[in-house]
Amino acid sequence: MKSGAGSSGSTSSIKNSLSKELKQKIFARDDNTCQCCNFQSKKYQEILFVNGNQRDLSEHNLKTICIFCYQCFNLDSVSVMRSGVLLWLPEIKQADLHHIARAIYVARISQGPVAEAARKSLDALMKRRDAIRARIGTDDPFILATVLKDYLTDSHYANRNTKIDGIRLFPLDRRIIKEADLEFNQFPQILAYWRSKDGPFGGKTPQKWFDIYHQIQNSA
C-alpha cells in the first residue's frame, strides 16, 4: 500500500470507524500530544492509523496526531477541505513548519507589531509556492497525491523521497467541513481555542512568537 499519499482515508471515514470512547482512550494515552510534531492540545486532534488500515482498531495501530500532521498522511483530503498548499522549503522540516504555521495564525489575530510580523512571515512563506510550481508544475496537494498513488510504479514510489525531498505541505487558515448539505470553515473555532486561556497558546508571550518569526524570515 502506498501510504502517505492519501491512502489512510478521509476525515469522515476515520470518524465513522472509531468510537468516541476509543478516540478518547488514545488521546489520554498520548497525553493529547501529536506523535509526529509533539503539539499538545486537549481539543481538535485526530487519530492516525499507523499502518493505513482503518479496519485495524488495535491500540498499537492508533496514534494521536494534530490536524496539520494528519494532512500529510491524507493528501487527497486536503483538496476537499481546501486546507493546504505545497511549498518548496527544504530548509525547514515539516513538523517545524506546522509549529510555525500555528504561531503565525495565532499571532495574526493579535494586535500591533506581532500581528504585522505574522503577516509578513506568511507572505514570505507563500512566495515559496512559485518555486514548487516551477519544479513540479503545481502547488496542489491533490495532484501530487494522485501522481504518487496512481502513476508511479512501486519501485519509483519506494524511491519517492529522492524526488520530493524539499516539498512541504503548508496548512492554510481554513478547514472546510461538510455536514449533511452544509459546509463550514472549522478553522476559526480551532484558532479561537488555541488562543484561549485553556488552549496551547494561552500562556505564550508575544516575545516567544517573535523568535519564531525571525526563524522564518531568515529561512524564507
Secondary structure, DSSP 8 states (H G I E B T S, - for coil): --TTSSTT--HHHHHHHS-HHHHHHHHHHTTTB-TTT--B-SSSEEEEETTS-TT---GGGEEEEEHHHHHHH-HHHHHHHT-EEEEE-TTS-HHHHHHHHHHHHHHHTS-THHHHHHHHHHHHHHTHHHHHHHHHS---HHHHHHIIIIIS-HHHHHTHHHHHTTEEEEE-S--EEEETTEEEE-HHHHHHHHHSTTSTTTT--HHHHHHHHHHHHHH-
